[in-house]
Amino acid sequence: MYDIRKEQAEDWWDVESLLDLTFAPGREALSSYRLRDGIDAVPELCLVARDSYGIIGGTIRFWPINIGNKKSRALLLGPIAVHPTRQAEGLGGQLMRSSLELAKQQGWFRIILVGDESYYGRFGFKNANFLKYPPPTNPDRLLYLALENNAFQDVSGLISRAE
């Protein structure tokens, strides 16, 4: 059983340690981090999961971004991480469902991420071949989710940092 709650300032070290453990050492060199540089995450959507001993088992974060020349507002999901000893317990799914519901409640309509459609498809994500992501990113891994019908209608182009 996990307590899933909003990330607090005191969670920072545990979250960063989990991200270092889960991802490659050079994770901050990825193009996703260029979209996050100097931009605050959306605090209401950043969640941590801790077990009954208070040990972090997982985390998910969201960042504001813009899409195309119209600078359509959207969220960049990620990173999402589950401790290697806690994987295959459904914790990642719990974090996804909880955060997506919060995003919808808070008036967000568009979410993009870079990941495997075979995993994220179960949450409704689809290939975003109408969007362009800063290189180097495999375009087949760029996915989108519309939290409202037609949220991506007339939305296309390059994904950029929020301003």
C-alpha positions as CSV (number, residue, x, y, z in Angstrom):
1,M,0.0,0.0,0.0
2,Y,1.3,3.4,-1.0
3,D,0.5,6.9,0.1
4,I,0.4,8.9,-3.1
5,R,0.5,12.7,-2.5
6,K,1.8,15.9,-3.9
7,E,5.6,16.3,-4.0
8,Q,6.9,18.6,-1.3
9,A,10.2,20.4,-1.0
10,E,11.4,17.8,1.5
11,D,10.9,15.1,-1.1
12,W,13.4,16.6,-3.5
13,W,16.5,14.6,-2.6
14,D,14.6,11.3,-2.5
15,V,13.0,12.0,-5.9
16,E,16.3,13.0,-7.5
17,S,18.0,9.9,-6.1
18,L,15.2,7.7,-7.5
19,L,15.6,9.4,-10.9
20,D,19.4,8.9,-10.8
21,L,18.8,5.2,-9.9
22,T,16.1,4.6,-12.5
23,F,17.6,6.4,-15.5
24,A,21.0,6.6,-17.2
25,P,23.6,8.8,-15.5
26,G,23.4,11.3,-18.3
27,R,19.6,11.8,-18.0
28,E,19.9,15.6,-17.8
29,A,21.5,15.7,-21.3
30,L,18.2,14.6,-22.8
31,S,16.2,17.1,-24.9
32,S,13.3,16.9,-22.4
33,Y,15.5,18.6,-19.9
34,R,16.1,21.6,-22.3
35,L,12.3,22.1,-22.2
36,R,12.4,22.1,-18.4
37,D,15.5,24.4,-17.9
38,G,14.5,27.4,-15.8
39,I,10.9,26.4,-15.8
40,D,9.1,25.3,-12.6
41,A,7.2,22.0,-12.7
42,V,3.5,22.1,-12.2
43,P,3.5,21.5,-8.4
44,E,-0.2,20.4,-8.2
45,L,0.6,17.5,-10.6
46,C,3.9,16.3,-9.3
47,L,3.3,13.2,-7.1
48,V,5.3,10.9,-4.9
49,A,4.4,7.4,-3.7
50,R,5.8,6.3,-0.3
51,D,5.2,3.0,1.4
52,S,4.1,2.6,5.0
53,Y,7.8,3.0,6.1
54,G,8.0,6.4,4.3
55,I,10.3,5.0,1.6
56,I,9.8,6.4,-1.8
57,G,8.6,3.9,-4.4
58,G,7.7,6.2,-7.3
59,T,7.4,9.7,-8.6
60,I,5.8,11.5,-11.5
61,R,6.3,15.1,-12.7
62,F,4.7,17.5,-15.2
63,W,6.0,20.6,-16.9
64,P,4.3,23.3,-18.9
65,I,5.1,23.6,-22.6
66,N,3.9,25.3,-25.7
67,I,3.1,23.8,-29.0
68,G,3.4,25.4,-32.4
69,N,3.3,29.0,-33.5
70,K,0.1,29.5,-31.6
71,K,1.9,28.5,-28.4
72,S,-0.9,26.2,-27.4
73,R,-0.6,25.3,-23.8
74,A,0.1,21.7,-22.9
75,L,1.9,19.5,-20.3
76,L,5.1,17.5,-20.7
77,L,4.7,14.4,-18.6
78,G,8.0,13.1,-17.2
79,P,9.9,11.9,-15.7
80,I,7.9,9.1,-14.2
81,A,10.0,6.6,-12.2
82,V,9.3,3.5,-10.1
83,H,12.0,2.1,-7.8
84,P,13.4,-1.1,-9.4
85,T,12.4,-3.2,-6.4
86,R,8.8,-1.9,-6.7
87,Q,8.3,-2.4,-10.4
88,A,5.6,-4.7,-11.7
89,E,3.4,-3.9,-8.7
90,G,1.1,-1.4,-10.6
91,L,2.6,1.6,-8.9
92,G,3.4,3.3,-12.2
93,G,-0.2,2.9,-13.3
94,Q,-1.5,4.3,-10.0
95,L,0.7,7.4,-10.4
96,M,-0.4,7.8,-14.1
97,R,-4.1,7.5,-13.3
98,S,-3.9,9.8,-10.3
99,S,-2.0,12.5,-12.0
100,L,-4.0,12.4,-15.2
101,E,-7.2,12.8,-13.3
102,L,-5.7,15.8,-11.4
103,A,-4.6,17.4,-14.7
104,K,-8.1,17.1,-16.1
105,Q,-9.6,18.5,-12.9
106,Q,-7.2,21.5,-13.0
107,G,-8.2,22.4,-16.6
108,W,-5.3,20.9,-18.6
109,F,-6.4,19.5,-22.0
110,R,-3.2,18.3,-23.7
111,I,-0.4,16.1,-22.5
112,I,2.7,14.9,-24.4
113,L,5.5,12.5,-23.4
114,V,8.4,10.7,-24.9
115,G,8.0,6.9,-24.3
116,D,6.9,3.5,-25.5
117,E,3.4,3.5,-27.0
118,S,3.1,-0.2,-26.0
119,Y,3.1,0.9,-22.3
120,Y,1.5,4.3,-22.4
121,G,-1.2,3.3,-24.9
122,R,-3.1,1.7,-22.0
123,F,-3.6,5.2,-20.6
124,G,-4.8,6.5,-24.0
125,F,-1.6,7.9,-25.4
126,K,-1.1,7.8,-29.2
127,N,1.7,8.5,-31.6
128,A,2.0,12.3,-32.1
129,N,3.3,12.4,-35.7
130,F,1.8,15.9,-36.1
131,L,4.1,17.3,-33.5
132,K,7.8,18.0,-33.6
133,Y,10.1,17.5,-30.6
134,P,13.5,19.1,-30.2
135,P,16.2,16.6,-31.3
136,P,17.6,14.2,-30.7
137,T,14.3,12.4,-30.1
138,N,12.9,9.4,-32.0
139,P,9.6,10.7,-33.4
140,D,8.1,7.3,-33.0
141,R,8.4,7.8,-29.2
142,L,6.6,11.1,-29.1
143,L,3.1,10.5,-27.8
144,Y,0.0,12.6,-26.9
145,L,-3.1,12.4,-24.9
146,A,-6.2,14.6,-25.3
147,L,-8.0,15.0,-22.0
148,E,-10.9,16.7,-23.8
149,N,-12.4,15.9,-27.2
150,N,-10.6,17.8,-30.0
151,A,-8.0,19.2,-27.6
152,F,-5.4,18.8,-30.4
153,Q,-7.6,20.0,-33.2
154,D,-5.6,22.7,-35.1
155,V,-2.6,22.1,-32.8
156,S,0.6,21.1,-34.4
157,G,4.2,22.0,-34.8
158,L,7.3,22.3,-32.7
159,I,7.1,21.7,-28.9
160,S,8.9,24.5,-27.0
161,R,9.5,25.8,-23.5
162,A,6.7,27.5,-21.7
163,E,7.3,31.2,-21.3
